Amino acid sequence: MILKKLNMNKQLLKESINRKEKSILFFNATWCGACRDSYETVDQIKESKPDYKFHDIDVDDKDSNEIGELFEVDFLPTIVIISETGYKTYSGKSQIKKLLK
């Protein structure tokens, strides 16, 4: 699995949202079993949306806490898909798997 680590701060992410840049944010943690179980599904989602920027966000990184708060992430794993129309949040393995349908 190849995931690009997040390299943007809260302000840059807000600007990205305001520009409606297509992005997928994957909030996870190394200690989270459900997150590890979702890696294959997340890779498939990433491959199915090549026009989206993908960001792997480790919630244990202090900078990611601000970004998690911005999207009210309180459950792992969580995927946030940002598009021209705004953003949508998918939390938990079952919701994430539904993105492949």
N, CA, C and O atoms as CSV, one atom per row, in Angstrom:
chain,resi,resn,atom,element,x,y,z
A,1,MET,N,N,0.844,-1.181,0.000
A,1,MET,CA,C,0.000,0.000,0.000
A,1,MET,C,C,0.887,1.242,0.000
A,1,MET,O,O,1.800,1.368,0.817
A,2,ILE,N,N,0.608,2.146,-0.919
A,2,ILE,CA,C,1.382,3.383,-1.001
A,2,ILE,C,C,0.446,4.529,-0.658
A,2,ILE,O,O,-0.495,4.822,-1.396
A,3,LEU,N,N,0.716,5.170,0.468
A,3,LEU,CA,C,-0.101,6.303,0.884
A,3,LEU,C,C,0.803,7.521,1.038
A,3,LEU,O,O,1.884,7.439,1.621
A,4,LYS,N,N,0.351,8.635,0.513
A,4,LYS,CA,C,1.102,9.875,0.623
A,4,LYS,C,C,0.742,10.532,1.958
A,4,LYS,O,O,-0.430,10.794,2.225
A,5,LYS,N,N,1.735,10.793,2.783
A,5,LYS,CA,C,1.483,11.428,4.071
A,5,LYS,C,C,1.033,12.870,3.844
A,5,LYS,O,O,1.483,13.552,2.924
A,6,LEU,N,N,0.139,13.299,4.710
A,6,LEU,CA,C,-0.402,14.644,4.593
A,6,LEU,C,C,0.698,15.680,4.778
A,6,LEU,O,O,1.482,15.607,5.724
A,7,ASN,N,N,0.746,16.625,3.886
A,7,ASN,CA,C,1.735,17.686,3.984
A,7,ASN,C,C,1.042,19.023,3.746
A,7,ASN,O,O,1.415,19.788,2.857
A,8,MET,N,N,0.045,19.278,4.548
A,8,MET,CA,C,-0.619,20.573,4.461
A,8,MET,C,C,-1.174,20.918,5.831
A,8,MET,O,O,-1.568,20.032,6.589
A,9,ASN,N,N,-1.204,22.182,6.143
A,9,ASN,CA,C,-1.759,22.584,7.421
A,9,ASN,C,C,-3.238,22.929,7.266
A,9,ASN,O,O,-3.795,22.878,6.170
A,10,LYS,N,N,-3.840,23.273,8.364
A,10,LYS,CA,C,-5.277,23.532,8.370
A,10,LYS,C,C,-5.664,24.644,7.393
A,10,LYS,O,O,-6.664,24.525,6.685
A,11,GLN,N,N,-4.888,25.713,7.353
A,11,GLN,CA,C,-5.208,26.835,6.475
A,11,GLN,C,C,-5.128,26.429,5.002
A,11,GLN,O,O,-6.002,26.780,4.210
A,12,LEU,N,N,-4.079,25.689,4.640
A,12,LEU,CA,C,-3.958,25.239,3.247
A,12,LEU,C,C,-5.102,24.317,2.868
A,12,LEU,O,O,-5.598,24.367,1.742
A,13,LEU,N,N,-5.523,23.476,3.801
A,13,LEU,CA,C,-6.641,22.581,3.525
A,13,LEU,C,C,-7.931,23.381,3.328
A,13,LEU,O,O,-8.709,23.090,2.420
A,14,LYS,N,N,-8.158,24.381,4.170
A,14,LYS,CA,C,-9.343,25.240,4.001
A,14,LYS,C,C,-9.331,25.913,2.630
A,14,LYS,O,O,-10.361,25.997,1.961
A,15,GLU,N,N,-8.160,26.389,2.221
A,15,GLU,CA,C,-8.042,27.024,0.910
A,15,GLU,C,C,-8.335,26.019,-0.200
A,15,GLU,O,O,-8.975,26.352,-1.197
A,16,SER,N,N,-7.866,24.803,-0.021
A,16,SER,CA,C,-8.117,23.741,-0.995
A,16,SER,C,C,-9.619,23.474,-1.113
A,16,SER,O,O,-10.142,23.299,-2.214
A,17,ILE,N,N,-10.301,23.445,0.027
A,17,ILE,CA,C,-11.755,23.232,0.031
A,17,ILE,C,C,-12.456,24.392,-0.656
A,17,ILE,O,O,-13.370,24.185,-1.454
A,18,ASN,N,N,-12.036,25.602,-0.353
A,18,ASN,CA,C,-12.649,26.777,-0.973
A,18,ASN,C,C,-12.461,26.772,-2.491
A,18,ASN,O,O,-13.321,27.255,-3.227
A,19,ARG,N,N,-11.339,26.228,-2.955
A,19,ARG,CA,C,-11.103,26.115,-4.397
A,19,ARG,C,C,-11.799,24.889,-4.981
A,19,ARG,O,O,-11.797,24.671,-6.192
A,20,LYS,N,N,-12.396,24.093,-4.092
A,20,LYS,CA,C,-13.125,22.885,-4.485
A,20,LYS,C,C,-12.229,21.906,-5.231
A,20,LYS,O,O,-12.642,21.304,-6.222
A,21,GLU,N,N,-10.999,21.753,-4.745
A,21,GLU,CA,C,-10.079,20.768,-5.317
A,21,GLU,C,C,-10.519,19.373,-4.896
A,21,GLU,O,O,-10.818,19.129,-3.727
A,22,LYS,N,N,-10.552,18.479,-5.842
A,22,LYS,CA,C,-10.961,17.102,-5.553
A,22,LYS,C,C,-9.890,16.416,-4.702
A,22,LYS,O,O,-8.732,16.305,-5.106
A,23,SER,N,N,-10.298,15.965,-3.529
A,23,SER,CA,C,-9.363,15.318,-2.613
A,23,SER,C,C,-10.059,14.225,-1.828
A,23,SER,O,O,-11.265,14.275,-1.589
A,24,ILE,N,N,-9.266,13.226,-1.429
A,24,ILE,CA,C,-9.723,12.180,-0.518
A,24,ILE,C,C,-8.809,12.221,0.687
A,24,ILE,O,O,-7.589,12.118,0.554
A,25,LEU,N,N,-9.395,12.370,1.868
A,25,LEU,CA,C,-8.651,12.370,3.113
A,25,LEU,C,C,-8.968,11.074,3.852
A,25,LEU,O,O,-10.134,10.774,4.108
A,26,PHE,N,N,-7.946,10.312,4.192
A,26,PHE,CA,C,-8.118,9.049,4.914
A,26,PHE,C,C,-7.564,9.221,6.321
A,26,PHE,O,O,-6.350,9.213,6.525
A,27,PHE,N,N,-8.465,9.377,7.295
A,27,PHE,CA,C,-8.089,9.529,8.692
A,27,PHE,C,C,-7.954,8.141,9.317
A,27,PHE,O,O,-8.890,7.343,9.285
A,28,ASN,N,N,-6.781,7.863,9.885
A,28,ASN,CA,C,-6.518,6.549,10.447
A,28,ASN,C,C,-5.418,6.644,11.499
A,28,ASN,O,O,-4.867,7.716,11.749
A,29,ALA,N,N,-5.110,5.500,12.110
A,29,ALA,CA,C,-4.031,5.413,13.090
A,29,ALA,C,C,-3.398,4.032,12.997
A,29,ALA,O,O,-4.067,3.057,12.654
A,30,THR,N,N,-2.117,3.952,13.302
A,30,THR,CA,C,-1.418,2.672,13.211
A,30,THR,C,C,-1.945,1.664,14.221
A,30,THR,O,O,-1.888,0.459,13.975
A,31,TRP,N,N,-2.457,2.136,15.353
A,31,TRP,CA,C,-2.956,1.252,16.410
A,31,TRP,C,C,-4.398,0.796,16.158
A,31,TRP,O,O,-4.923,-0.030,16.906
A,32,CYS,N,N,-5.033,1.319,15.126
A,32,CYS,CA,C,-6.452,1.059,14.849
A,32,CYS,C,C,-6.605,-0.176,13.962
A,32,CYS,O,O,-6.245,-0.148,12.785
A,33,GLY,N,N,-7.138,-1.256,14.530
A,33,GLY,CA,C,-7.338,-2.489,13.781
A,33,GLY,C,C,-8.287,-2.319,12.602
A,33,GLY,O,O,-8.036,-2.853,11.522
A,34,ALA,N,N,-9.369,-1.583,12.802
A,34,ALA,CA,C,-10.331,-1.354,11.717
A,34,ALA,C,C,-9.694,-0.559,10.583
A,34,ALA,O,O,-10.035,-0.751,9.416
A,35,CYS,N,N,-8.772,0.331,10.927
A,35,CYS,CA,C,-8.056,1.100,9.896
A,35,CYS,C,C,-7.191,0.168,9.063
A,35,CYS,O,O,-7.208,0.225,7.834
A,36,ARG,N,N,-6.435,-0.689,9.736
A,36,ARG,CA,C,-5.574,-1.627,9.015
A,36,ARG,C,C,-6.408,-2.551,8.136
A,36,ARG,O,O,-6.004,-2.885,7.022
A,37,ASP,N,N,-7.579,-2.967,8.637
A,37,ASP,CA,C,-8.460,-3.827,7.850
A,37,ASP,C,C,-9.011,-3.118,6.615
A,37,ASP,O,O,-9.439,-3.775,5.665
A,38,SER,N,N,-9.005,-1.793,6.619
A,38,SER,CA,C,-9.581,-1.009,5.521
A,38,SER,C,C,-8.568,-0.627,4.450
A,38,SER,O,O,-8.954,-0.087,3.413
A,39,TYR,N,N,-7.282,-0.890,4.671
A,39,TYR,CA,C,-6.255,-0.437,3.731
A,39,TYR,C,C,-6.509,-0.907,2.297
A,39,TYR,O,O,-6.377,-0.121,1.358
A,40,GLU,N,N,-6.866,-2.168,2.122
A,40,GLU,CA,C,-7.091,-2.679,0.766
A,40,GLU,C,C,-8.256,-1.955,0.099
A,40,GLU,O,O,-8.176,-1.579,-1.071
A,41,THR,N,N,-9.336,-1.764,0.850
A,41,THR,CA,C,-10.501,-1.046,0.326
A,41,THR,C,C,-10.138,0.388,-0.025
A,41,THR,O,O,-10.547,0.903,-1.067
A,42,VAL,N,N,-9.370,1.032,0.845
A,42,VAL,CA,C,-8.960,2.419,0.603
A,42,VAL,C,C,-8.096,2.506,-0.645
A,42,VAL,O,O,-8.240,3.441,-1.433
A,43,ASP,N,N,-7.206,1.546,-0.834
A,43,ASP,CA,C,-6.399,1.526,-2.065
A,43,ASP,C,C,-7.285,1.410,-3.302
A,43,ASP,O,O,-7.017,2.056,-4.315
A,44,GLN,N,N,-8.333,0.596,-3.231
A,44,GLN,CA,C,-9.245,0.439,-4.363
A,44,GLN,C,C,-10.005,1.743,-4.631
A,44,GLN,O,O,-10.217,2.124,-5.782
A,45,ILE,N,N,-10.408,2.414,-3.561
A,45,ILE,CA,C,-11.092,3.706,-3.709
A,45,ILE,C,C,-10.152,4.705,-4.375
A,45,ILE,O,O,-10.538,5.429,-5.293
A,46,LYS,N,N,-8.925,4.725,-3.898
A,46,LYS,CA,C,-7.918,5.631,-4.466
A,46,LYS,C,C,-7.735,5.366,-5.959
A,46,LYS,O,O,-7.691,6.306,-6.753
A,47,GLU,N,N,-7.630,4.104,-6.343
A,47,GLU,CA,C,-7.446,3.747,-7.754
A,47,GLU,C,C,-8.673,4.082,-8.590
A,47,GLU,O,O,-8.550,4.382,-9.778
A,48,SER,N,N,-9.861,4.034,-7.980
A,48,SER,CA,C,-11.093,4.304,-8.728
A,48,SER,C,C,-11.344,5.798,-8.931
A,48,SER,O,O,-12.242,6.175,-9.684
A,49,LYS,N,N,-10.569,6.642,-8.273
A,49,LYS,CA,C,-10.736,8.093,-8.384
A,49,LYS,C,C,-9.380,8.748,-8.684
A,49,LYS,O,O,-8.848,9.488,-7.856
A,50,PRO,N,N,-8.829,8.472,-9.867
A,50,PRO,CA,C,-7.487,8.987,-10.186
A,50,PRO,C,C,-7.410,10.508,-10.298
A,50,PRO,O,O,-6.317,11.072,-10.236
A,51,ASP,N,N,-8.535,11.173,-10.459
A,51,ASP,CA,C,-8.525,12.629,-10.576
A,51,ASP,C,C,-8.608,13.329,-9.208
A,51,ASP,O,O,-8.711,14.554,-9.144
A,52,TYR,N,N,-8.563,12.556,-8.128
A,52,TYR,CA,C,-8.589,13.102,-6.774
A,52,TYR,C,C,-7.199,13.013,-6.148
A,52,TYR,O,O,-6.492,12.023,-6.339
A,53,LYS,N,N,-6.807,14.043,-5.401
A,53,LYS,CA,C,-5.581,13.977,-4.611
A,53,LYS,C,C,-5.881,13.124,-3.379
A,53,LYS,O,O,-6.941,13.257,-2.768
A,54,PHE,N,N,-4.961,12.267,-3.027
A,54,PHE,CA,C,-5.172,11.381,-1.874
A,54,PHE,C,C,-4.218,11.757,-0.747
A,54,PHE,O,O,-3.026,11.975,-0.966
A,55,HIS,N,N,-4.774,11.829,0.477
A,55,HIS,CA,C,-3.973,12.172,1.648
A,55,HIS,C,C,-4.245,11.176,2.759
A,55,HIS,O,O,-5.389,10.982,3.170
A,56,ASP,N,N,-3.188,10.549,3.239
A,56,ASP,CA,C,-3.250,9.639,4.375
A,56,ASP,C,C,-2.972,10.468,5.628
A,56,ASP,O,O,-1.896,11.051,5.756
A,57,ILE,N,N,-3.928,10.526,6.547
A,57,ILE,CA,C,-3.805,11.391,7.713
A,57,ILE,C,C,-3.761,10.543,8.974
A,57,ILE,O,O,-4.755,9.924,9.354
A,58,ASP,N,N,-2.595,10.521,9.621
A,58,ASP,CA,C,-2.414,9.807,10.886
A,58,ASP,C,C,-2.925,10.706,12.006
A,58,ASP,O,O,-2.366,11.775,12.247
A,59,VAL,N,N,-3.977,10.281,12.685
A,59,VAL,CA,C,-4.589,11.127,13.707
A,59,VAL,C,C,-3.693,11.346,14.916
A,59,VAL,O,O,-3.967,12.222,15.736
A,60,ASP,N,N,-2.635,10.568,15.038
A,60,ASP,CA,C,-1.707,10.759,16.146
A,60,ASP,C,C,-0.711,11.879,15.884
A,60,ASP,O,O,0.036,12.266,16.782
A,61,ASP,N,N,-0.693,12.400,14.669
A,61,ASP,CA,C,0.144,13.541,14.327
A,61,ASP,C,C,-0.582,14.807,14.790
A,61,ASP,O,O,-1.752,15.003,14.460
A,62,LYS,N,N,0.101,15.662,15.549
A,62,LYS,CA,C,-0.573,16.833,16.136
A,62,LYS,C,C,-1.191,17.750,15.089
A,62,LYS,O,O,-2.238,18.344,15.344
A,63,ASP,N,N,-0.573,17.881,13.917
A,63,ASP,CA,C,-1.143,18.725,12.870
A,63,ASP,C,C,-2.449,18.161,12.327
A,63,ASP,O,O,-3.323,18.911,11.893
A,64,SER,N,N,-2.579,16.848,12.354
A,64,SER,CA,C,-3.795,16.241,11.818
A,64,SER,C,C,-4.986,16.448,12.741
A,64,SER,O,O,-6.131,16.381,12.293
A,65,ASN,N,N,-4.734,16.698,14.029
A,65,ASN,CA,C,-5.842,16.932,14.957
A,65,ASN,C,C,-6.670,18.132,14.534
A,65,ASN,O,O,-7.899,18.103,14.598
A,66,GLU,N,N,-5.992,19.189,14.100
A,66,GLU,CA,C,-6.710,20.379,13.648
A,66,GLU,C,C,-7.560,20.067,12.426
A,66,GLU,O,O,-8.696,20.529,12.315
A,67,ILE,N,N,-7.010,19.287,11.519
A,67,ILE,CA,C,-7.744,18.936,10.300
A,67,ILE,C,C,-8.911,18.015,10.636
A,67,ILE,O,O,-9.997,18.156,10.072
A,68,GLY,N,N,-8.693,17.074,11.550
A,68,GLY,CA,C,-9.777,16.196,12.002
A,68,GLY,C,C,-10.908,16.989,12.637
A,68,GLY,O,O,-12.081,16.680,12.426
A,69,GLU,N,N,-10.561,18.006,13.413
A,69,GLU,CA,C,-11.578,18.865,14.030
A,69,GLU,C,C,-12.365,19.622,12.967
A,69,GLU,O,O,-13.574,19.809,13.098
A,70,LEU,N,N,-11.683,20.052,11.928
A,70,LEU,CA,C,-12.341,20.794,10.849
A,70,LEU,C,C,-13.476,19.972,10.231
A,70,LEU,O,O,-14.520,20.513,9.865
A,71,PHE,N,N,-13.255,18.647,10.121
A,71,PHE,CA,C,-14.254,17.761,9.529
A,71,PHE,C,C,-15.033,16.964,10.578
A,71,PHE,O,O,-15.794,16.055,10.244
A,72,GLU,N,N,-14.830,17.320,11.856
A,72,GLU,CA,C,-15.528,16.666,12.967
A,72,GLU,C,C,-15.344,15.147,12.942
A,72,GLU,O,O,-16.299,14.393,13.124
A,73,VAL,N,N,-14.113,14.717,12.717
A,73,VAL,CA,C,-13.793,13.294,12.697
A,73,VAL,C,C,-13.698,12.808,14.143
A,73,VAL,O,O,-12.852,13.269,14.910
A,74,ASP,N,N,-14.571,11.879,14.500
A,74,ASP,CA,C,-14.539,11.330,15.852
A,74,ASP,C,C,-14.605,9.807,15.855
A,74,ASP,O,O,-14.848,9.188,16.891
A,75,PHE,N,N,-14.387,9.209,14.682
A,75,PHE,CA,C,-14.453,7.758,14.539
A,75,PHE,C,C,-13.423,7.334,13.502
A,75,PHE,O,O,-13.224,8.017,12.497
A,76,LEU,N,N,-12.777,6.216,13.749
A,76,LEU,CA,C,-11.776,5.706,12.805
A,76,LEU,C,C,-12.188,4.345,12.286
A,76,LEU,O,O,-12.808,3.569,13.013
A,77,PRO,N,N,-11.862,4.048,11.069
A,77,PRO,CA,C,-11.316,4.941,10.045
A,77,PRO,C,C,-12.407,5.859,9.490
A,77,PRO,O,O,-13.595,5.543,9.552
A,78,THR,N,N,-11.987,6.982,8.955
A,78,THR,CA,C,-12.903,7.921,8.302
A,78,THR,C,C,-12.290,8.389,6.991
A,78,THR,O,O,-11.097,8.680,6.908
A,79,ILE,N,N,-13.129,8.454,5.981
A,79,ILE,CA,C,-12.737,9.041,4.697
A,79,ILE,C,C,-13.602,10.277,4.469
A,79,ILE,O,O,-14.818,10.251,4.659
A,80,VAL,N,N,-12.950,11.348,4.060
A,80,VAL,CA,C,-13.651,12.567,3.655
A,80,VAL,C,C,-13.340,12.771,2.178
A,80,VAL,O,O,-12.177,12.837,1.779
A,81,ILE,N,N,-14.390,12.871,1.376
A,81,ILE,CA,C,-14.224,13.130,-0.054
A,81,ILE,C,C,-14.645,14.564,-0.325
A,81,ILE,O,O,-15.782,14.958,-0.064
A,82,ILE,N,N,-13.707,15.334,-0.854
A,82,ILE,CA,C,-13.945,16.746,-1.165
A,82,ILE,C,C,-14.087,16.866,-2.676
A,82,ILE,O,O,-13.258,16.364,-3.434
A,83,SER,N,N,-15.155,17.542,-3.101
A,83,SER,CA,C,-15.370,17.745,-4.539
A,83,SER,C,C,-15.898,19.152,-4.778
A,83,SER,O,O,-15.937,19.984,-3.872
A,84,GLU,N,N,-16.300,19.394,-6.012
A,84,GLU,CA,C,-16.812,20.718,-6.390
A,84,GLU,C,C,-18.039,21.109,-5.585
A,84,GLU,O,O,-18.303,22.298,-5.405
A,85,THR,N,N,-18.785,20.144,-5.103
A,85,THR,CA,C,-20.042,20.422,-4.401
A,85,THR,C,C,-19.893,20.489,-2.887
A,85,THR,O,O,-20.880,20.717,-2.188
A,86,GLY,N,N,-18.687,20.297,-2.365
A,86,GLY,CA,C,-18.475,20.317,-0.924
A,86,GLY,C,C,-17.747,19.064,-0.481
A,86,GLY,O,O,-16.862,18.569,-1.180
A,87,TYR,N,N,-18.124,18.548,0.694
A,87,TYR,CA,C,-17.466,17.322,1.142
A,87,TYR,C,C,-18.474,16.389,1.801
A,87,TYR,O,O,-19.522,16.815,2.285
A,88,LYS,N,N,-18.128,15.115,1.805
A,88,LYS,CA,C,-18.955,14.075,2.421
A,88,LYS,C,C,-18.038,13.189,3.247
A,88,LYS,O,O,-16.919,12.881,2.837
A,89,THR,N,N,-18.525,12.780,4.423
A,89,THR,CA,C,-17.751,11.975,5.360
A,89,THR,C,C,-18.305,10.560,5.430
A,89,THR,O,O,-19.516,10.350,5.484
A,90,TYR,N,N,-17.393,9.596,5.428
A,90,TYR,CA,C,-17.744,8.184,5.553
A,90,TYR,C,C,-16.927,7.605,6.708
A,90,TYR,O,O,-15.697,7.591,6.648
A,91,SER,N,N,-17.600,7.128,7.757
A,91,SER,CA,C,-16.909,6.617,8.939
A,91,SER,C,C,-17.176,5.138,9.132
A,91,SER,O,O,-18.302,4.667,8.974
A,92,GLY,N,N,-16.122,4.413,9.478
A,92,GLY,CA,C,-16.253,2.987,9.739
A,92,GLY,C,C,-16.022,2.151,8.500
A,92,GLY,O,O,-16.201,2.609,7.372
A,93,LYS,N,N,-15.616,0.906,8.737
A,93,LYS,CA,C,-15.301,0.004,7.626
A,93,LYS,C,C,-16.482,-0.204,6.683
A,93,LYS,O,O,-16.308,-0.218,5.465
A,94,SER,N,N,-17.679,-0.364,7.239
A,94,SER,CA,C,-18.833,-0.677,6.381
A,94,SER,C,C,-19.186,0.494,5.460
A,94,SER,O,O,-19.493,0.282,4.287
A,95,GLN,N,N,-19.145,1.720,5.975
A,95,GLN,CA,C,-19.423,2.877,5.112
A,95,GLN,C,C,-18.345,3.050,4.062
A,95,GLN,O,O,-18.642,3.398,2.918
A,96,ILE,N,N,-17.103,2.812,4.434
A,96,ILE,CA,C,-16.001,2.960,3.495
A,96,ILE,C,C,-16.132,1.932,2.368
A,96,ILE,O,O,-15.889,2.250,1.204
A,97,LYS,N,N,-16.515,0.707,2.712
A,97,LYS,CA,C,-16.678,-0.335,1.681
A,97,LYS,C,C,-17.789,0.016,0.700
A,97,LYS,O,O,-17.723,-0.366,-0.469
A,98,LYS,N,N,-18.810,0.738,1.159
A,98,LYS,CA,C,-19.918,1.123,0.284
A,98,LYS,C,C,-19.460,2.071,-0.818
A,98,LYS,O,O,-20.133,2.191,-1.841
A,99,LEU,N,N,-18.337,2.738,-0.630
A,99,LEU,CA,C,-17.822,3.645,-1.656
A,99,LEU,C,C,-17.402,2.915,-2.925
A,99,LEU,O,O,-17.270,3.532,-3.983
A,100,LEU,N,N,-17.195,1.624,-2.827
A,100,LEU,CA,C,-16.789,0.836,-4.004
A,100,LEU,C,C,-17.976,0.404,-4.852
A,100,LEU,O,O,-17.793,-0.090,-5.965
A,101,LYS,N,N,-19.164,0.580,-4.353
A,101,LYS,CA,C,-20.361,0.124,-5.089
A,101,LYS,C,C,-20.844,1.171,-6.042
A,101,LYS,O,O,-21.835,0.960,-6.741
